[in-house]
Amino acid sequence: MTRRWWMTPLVLVSAHAGCAGRGNGDSRTPDAAERAANQVRATYASPDAVPAAAYTWTSAGGTIYVLVSVESGIEGVIQARADLWTTGPGSPTRLARSDVMPSASTIGAFAFGDLTGDGLPDLLGYVADSAGTAYPIFLPGARGMLIDELEAAAGGYRLSAETESAPSVVTGPRGPCALELWAEAPVPDSQPAGWRYLALLAGGRLGPPTTAAPACR
């Protein structure tokens, strides 16, 4: 049997963050996660790049990862990117960043944790513009660049990021196995609007959207 896996909220600096993983969970206190988020936010000295929402996940070894929605501080410029950091005894280290997303005012999270089983946290989230229009994204954790795999796997689909049809993670006995997203009409597969399932594959890739829910094993 499969089940949906939702983000477990933690109160952080001006944000709610998720801890999720393949049986790991967040082993540190919210205070430790909040300190890590504050430490990362303090590295942004330029007024042109504003660290907004921050999401944390703690590995089984105790390393706290922080993903920051970095928004433009330039008047009239609407854009954002995601930065992934790791924290430890020394200064925070940035592991990866996404491309700049034009017309994006913020990046939010439905789930943030190790969904792919490689030891790095992944973001199932959304990008919203200044008018509140949002679309979902999936950024697998990586070193170097964070790439939106939903864009590659579900090109042509209009996937919802609305609360009543929010994306979620499908899990089984061994952990996450697929993403569940609502596809709005018209749908490229010529099926009615409804839930679509994208299998989590090796290397952070996603399978094509299907109407059949996976049998997580």
N, C-alpha and C positions, 0 to 999 in steps of 0.2 A: 504494500500500500504506500502511496505517496502522500506527502503533506506539504502545505505551503509553509515557507520559512520567512518570517517577517523580522525586520530589524528590531533589536532590543535597545530602547533608548537609554542614553546616559546624558546627564546634563554636563555640557562643556561650555566653553567660552562663546557666548552668543550663538549657540547652536545646539542641536541634539545629534548625538553620534550613535553609531551602531556597533555592537560587538557581535560577531558571528563567525563561526568556524567549523571545521570538521572535527567536532568534539573537543576543541580547545577552550573556547570562550575567553573572556577577559578576566585574567587572574589578579589584576591590580585594582586598587580602589578608584572610584571616580576622581578623587583628589589627585592621584598620580596621573591619570589621563588628562585632567584639566591643567596640571602643571606642564605636561608635555605639549599640549596645545598652545598654551601661553608662551612657552619657550620657542616654539616654531613661529608663532605670529610675530614675535619680537625680532625675527631675522629680516622682516620686510621693512626696510628703512625708507624706501622711495615712496613719496606720496602718490605716484602714478599707479602703483600696484597695491591694492587694499586687500589684506587677508580677511575674508569674511567668514563664512561658515567653516568649521573645522570638525572632522570626524576621526575618531581614533579606533584602533584595534590592537590588542595585545596578543603576541604570539605565545605559544606554550613555553618558550624559553624566557619570557618576560620582556621582550622588546616591544616598545610601544611605537606603532606607526600612526602617522597623522596625515590625513589628506585635507588640503585646504582649497577652498574655492577662492581664487584670486581674481578680484574684480578691478575694473579700470577706475582710477581716481581722477581721470581727466574729464573735465566737463564736456558733455556732448558726445563722449565716446562710450558706447555700450559694448562691452566684450568681457569675456572671462576665460580662465583656464584652470585646470586642476593641477596641483603640485602634490607629490607624494614624498613624505619625509620619514626618516627613522630617527629616534632619539635614544640617547644612552648617557653614560657618565660625562661625555664631552659635549661639544656643540652639536646641534641637530645636523643631519646630513640629508640633502635632497637626493632621492633616488631617481625620480622621474618627473616629467611634466607632460601635459597634453598640449596639442596645438591650441592656439588662441581660437575661441569660438565667437565669431562675430554675432552681434545682436543679442548676445546672452548677458543677462544681468546677474544671474546667479546659477550655481550648480548645487543641487540638493541630493539627498541620499534616501533610498528605500532600504538598502542593505549595504553594509560595508564590513567585509570580513574575507577570510580565505575561502572563496567559493570554488576555486579551481584546484585546490590541494597542492599548490606549489610552495606554500610557506609565506606568500605575500598576499596582502589584502586586496580585494577587488571591489569596485564600486558598481552596484546596480543603482542608478540614480536618474536624475533628470536635469535638463537645462531649461531655464525659464527666461523669457525676454521681459522687457520693462512693462509690457502690457499684461503679463501673467500667463501668456501662452507657453506651454511646456511640452517637451518631448523627451522620451526616455533615452538613456545611454547606458552602455556597459563598458567600463574601463578595467580590463584585467591588470592586476599589479605587475609591474615590470621594472627593469632598470634601464633608464634612458627615456623612452617615450611611452606615454599612455595612449593607446589607440582605441577608438570607439568600435568595438566589434559588432554592435548592432547595425551600424551603418553598412558594414560589409555583408553581414548575413541576412539582413532583412530589408535590402534596398527595395524601394517602391511601396513598402508597407507604411500605413499611417498608424503608429502604435500610440496608445493612450498613456498619459501620465497623470490622469485625473484620479482623485482620491477614491472614487467608487469603483474604479477599474485599474487600480495601481498595480504595477509589476510586482512579482514576488518570485521567490526561489522555491523550486520543487526539490524535496529531499527524500532519501530512502535510508535504509539501515547503514549505508556507508557514507552518507553525507549528501551534499547537493549534487543533482544530476542534470538539472535543466532550469531555464528561466520561463516564467509564465507571463505573457503580455496580452493585452486586449488589442485586437486589430480592428480598426474602423473601416467601414465601407467607403469606396469600393476596395476590395481586397485582391491583390494580384493572383491568388490561387483560385479565384472564381468561386470560392465558398462564402457563405454568409459571414458577416461580422461576428467576432467572438474571440475566445481565448486561443492563442497560438503558443506552441511550446518549442523552445530552441534548446537542443541538447548542449551541455557543457562538454567540450572536447578537449583533447590534450593541447597544451600550449596556450590556453586561454581563448581558443577559437570557439565559435558557436555553430551548431548545425542549422540547417534551413528551418524555417517555421513550419510546423505541422499542426493539424487539428487534433491529433491523438495525444493524450497525456502519456508521458513515458512511464515505463515500469521500472522505477529505480530499484536497483538490486544491491 
